[in-house]
């Protein structure tokens, strides 16, 4: 067998194991909850040993991030799709970020654990590094969207769209934290906390 074919088979095998692990973790977290699920159970359902499991994820928090990454990738694409251009920029920005909040609302407790895994663990390794890259890709999409808004005259010609993208993400993350912490309900978070913060930011972009 040619070496290139062997490499291709190895890569496919790795991808299949990764998907088996991700699916097993997703199923067990849904069935038993994150806290009650063990890494041994995930490995058994994925059809691998625990030693192999830890080649793909450092710990259970890494597995939780792995589960969320695929879903959030889809949310990123959906959030920018079919945005009505006739709506004000504020409405469109709130619509983009509300996709994420409504997704997290499907399982608020697990979402809280996911955000904790992202923000309260040291270092950028394993799945946390992949999550950081995903956030960077989202912010780049948002920067591009703001550049288009600038071309349409919706924001000032001298606005630093990259910095504006970071500012908006920071405001969203603050609103997300308040909601996950039980300070506000979902609709208040979207229609008051997020909207008011974004409105103030947009005012400064002119």
C-alpha angles and dihedrals in degrees: 000000000000116000091240090056091050090051090049091052092048091051092049090048091051092048091049092051090048091052092046090052093046092049093046092050092047093050095046095045088053094045101041106013127250098276095049095048119091128206088237090059091049092050092049093050091047089052096240139104122263090247090060091046091059090055086067102035130023096212144337092287088057089053091051091053089048090056093050098045096072094046093047091050087060092046090053091056093044093048093063096039122103097358105170106241091205091064119092116265090248092058092048094050092049088050091053095053096038088067089068095045093050090048092052089048089067087075109006097176095053090043088056090053090048093053090047090052089053098045109030102047121091122242135012105264137132115351092353088065090051090050091051089052090049092052089049090053091050092050090050090053089050091049090053090049091052090049088056089049089051091052089052091053094247092125132025121285093237097050116129097230094191091057091043089054091053091047093052092048090050091051090049092050090051091052090046091052092050092051095045088049091056096248094124139011122249099261093046089050092053101036100035115017097037098034095048093046092049092046090056091047093049090050087060092051094069 
